[in-house]
Amino acid sequence: MPVESRTKRRLSGGELDALARRAVGAGVRSATELTDGFANAVWRLELDDGRRVVLKLSPPPELEQLSYERNLLRMEAAAYELAAAAGVPVPELLVAGFDDPVLGGDYLLMAALDGVSWNAVKPDSEDDLRRELGRHLARFNTVTGEVFGYPHAGIVGRTWREAFLAMTAALLGDTERYPTPLPRPAGEIMAVVTAASPVLDDVTTPRLVHFDVWAGNVFLDLSGPPRIQAIIDHERAFWGDPLAEFVTPTLFGELSEDDPLLAGYREVSPLELTPRALARFDLYRAYLYLILLVENGPRQYPESEYARIRDIATASLAGVLDRLVRLPLGRDATGG
């Protein structure tokens, strides 16, 4: 289903042609808007030199966004290059244009994929694909950084606890500009997260986290047995705890020891689901549910498309917060 959002920029055929000529020296023969995404406008272009590319545009510069969404495409460009170097299959990034003088914003131009979105097909069994995805995510998480958080948005910390609290505070602060119905008052949510935050001190190295790996962001090669061709849309990436990577692939569900995703991950990198790790996982789930609720402010999704997500995210956030409130605060009680 096409996703309408106020943050998606509209360009005419002539504007697309002019941008392609500035970026790669070739005009546009045909253009198709890809409408499955939620934030940025994306087009699949066939250029007059025969190349097929994907163009991704940042929202209009005059449109306010959430605090963490500043310079999203700059983080995505960096993540593509780092992920490719780590052996993760990603689209080839052709051009990253920042502060384009005509657009007044950022864009990415990538080689088009010839596979199909996992979200568009239903393989007979997804276990092998989830296992393969786990291996790719583990390689993605091997990339280390120098600071925690969102450097491109200026939301960072010297420790993971400091950064995550800043990330959560920024998101809750956005509700002052975009009033959002939440299951608890913003101040109370921040207090719950802060009280549980000592478990975050177990994370001492900033690692690259995609944080948006759902079926729509995974392309498959179906020329033989289904396999993963590429992982796309790295714009929500941050530097933090690899455990957060599992939130989106298990959205509104639980992470279980028998999940092939976890098995594949462990083929590359060790990961234990200790009580303290599961407490961290609940914090990351709360953060993603908050994003799903607060982002409707700047994007203004049609009610018919958004109501179900809002209702599930609200109920899920309430459940996670209730569990965090009951979290034992001592290290011994949480398995440390």
C-alpha positions, 0 to 999 in steps of 0.5 A: 500500500502506498504510504502518504507522508507530508515529509515526502518531497515532490519533484516534477519530471523536469526537476528530476531530469535536471538533478540527474544531469547535475549528479551523474551527467545523464538525463532521465528517460523514465521515472517511477516513484517508490511509495512504500517508504514512510519519510523520504521521497524515492524514485526509480529512474532509468537514465538516457545512458541505460543505467537504472538508479534510485534517487532518495530525497530528504524532506523539504528544508522548511519542514520541521522534523524530529530532533534525531532526523536532522541530516538523516541522509548523511548518516545513511550515506556513511552507513552504506560505505561502512556496511559495504566495507564490513561485507554487508550486501548494500546498494552501490552508492553512486552520489551523495549530494548534501545541501544541493544548491537547487534543492536546498537539501540532501539526496542520495543516488544509488544503483538500482537493485534487480531483486524484490522486497522481502515484504512483497513475497512469501517464501515457503520457509523464511528460516534460512533467510532469517538466519542469513539476515542474522549473519549480515546484521552481525557483520553490520554491528562489527563496525565501531565508532568514536561516540555513541548516539546520532553524531549527524543530529548532534545527539551524542554521549560519551557513554551509551547510557548518556547517549540513550538518555539524550536520545529518549529525552530528545524524542520526548521533547519533540512532543512539545512541538507535536503533541502526541497521545502517550500511555504515560506522561512524557515526564513519567516515561523519562523517569522510567527509562532513567531508572532502568538505564544502569543496565546500559553501562554494560555496553562500552563500545559504540557499534553501528546499528541499523535499527530499521531492518524490517522485511520492506528494507531487505531485498531478495534474489529469487533467481535460485533459492531465495537469498538476501541481495541487499539491506537498504534504508540505513537512515535511522542508524545510530552508534550504540548497542547491537542488541537494539538491532533485533527490535525491528525484525521482531516488531511487536513480538518477542525475541526468542532463543529459537529464532533463526535470526539469533542463530545466524547472528551467533555464527558471526558474533556472540550474543547472550540474552541475559536478564540484563540484556533483556532489560536493555532490549525492553528499553530499545523497544520502548524507544522504537514504539515512541518513534512510531507514535511521535513521528506522526507529528511532522509526517501527518499520515492519513488516519486510515493508514496510521490508526492500526500502527498507533494503536498497537504501538501505544499498547506495546509501549504501555506493556514495556513500560510496565515491565521496566517499572517492575525491573529489579535495580540491583545488579544481582537481581538482573543477572549482572 
